């Protein structure tokens, strides 16, 4: 049994939740529906012993070592752990591929056959010997879940486990969770969308600011249409050529072909959606566009009118681009305030190291107001929920007024209300400016009325 009695939860000295009261009975499995900032991640931290608290947090018949957690925080910790062993500067070819999927799982289980079975269950057998840095974000999330299951916990906590998973993988995970429930595995499932809910749990709760109640549909909000103020409108410099041009481009890692014979042109003013299943190469293609992939050299690849590898610097490329992705979100997990994250978009910096002026301040606050996150202004980035962090990254990208706006799964970790707001804001941005948009998603999003081209990998 687990019981919260008048619990207040603190993280790095800041109070996140107060007055939390809840009880989980022995063997009881529950699902908990909560929007961004409702307290899901804070409660997970408390259960893991990763947050301070006042009040009573009682365990009976269960210890913390009996709990396994699948969450963005666990995913990030795994990536950080692997990056600490990066020997790229010391190995031949300058490329350390990181610890392999098998090596990571073998730390939780010494039964090679069982590891093989769970990789097959997650459709990841082909990644067995692949380095962690060279599998997709969706595959990395599956890896965190596979590692948790190999620990054979008494209590499995799943905090937004469907994030970064494609439609097929989401269906497979729901099937797996149903199987685990039928086998008697105790589970707490935290979700942020009605679409992620399914039957089979003993109880279903709603969560709002740490307060549990018998599940209700998340409160609906009045539909919002956006009108961009004059200060946020802009006209992009006309370049007169394709922003991106690829002919016969190929990429492979450790003998595994990721992209093959890609032919694609992105013209200024177009709005593309890039889609495909986990592991299909979406992130690899983006790394070619952003100038971060060394395999671009020697190929027929042009960025902003210049052949890659003809003397241009990485900043000659990045000055034209604003990007939202999980990698930036991971790197920003430091003691920086939410407003400073948004302002850092003017300088393309991970952190704020330059002085900003009054114009920067006005524009950053205007985008925060539009996204309805002005109340996060003085809060620290690392203390916010995944979804709140995502909203800040979108504001950070928009302040730059880039020629090319790249949004890699921008609605990942976002609840239904904020997701609709983001899509309506993007529609307004596209209609009112000359921005070229590359929107990456693995799920069907019929609301993307602003998209005029699509490529599926």
ABEGO torsion letter per residue (X at the ends): XBBBBGBBBBBGGBBABBGBBBBBBBGBBBBBBBBBGAGAAAAAAAAAGABBBBEBBBBBGBBAAABBBBBAAAAAAAAAAAAAABAAAABBGGBBAEBBAAAAAAAABABAAAAAAAAAAAGAAAAAABBAAABBAAAAAAAAAAAAAAAGBABBBBBGAABGBBAAAAAAAAAAAAAAAAAGBBBBBBBABAAABBBGBABBBBBBGGBBBBBBBBBBBBBBBBBBBAAABBBBBBAGBBABBBBGBBBBBGGBBABBGBBBBBBBGBBBBBBEBBGAGAAAAAAAAAGABAAABGBBBBBGGBBBGAGBBAAAAAAABBBBBAAAAAAABBBBBAAAAAAAAAAGBBEBABBBBAAAAAAAAAAAAAAGAAAAAABBAAABBAAAAAAAAAAAAAAAGBABBBBBGAABGBBAAAAAAAAAAAAAAAAABABBBBBBBABBBAABAABABBBBX
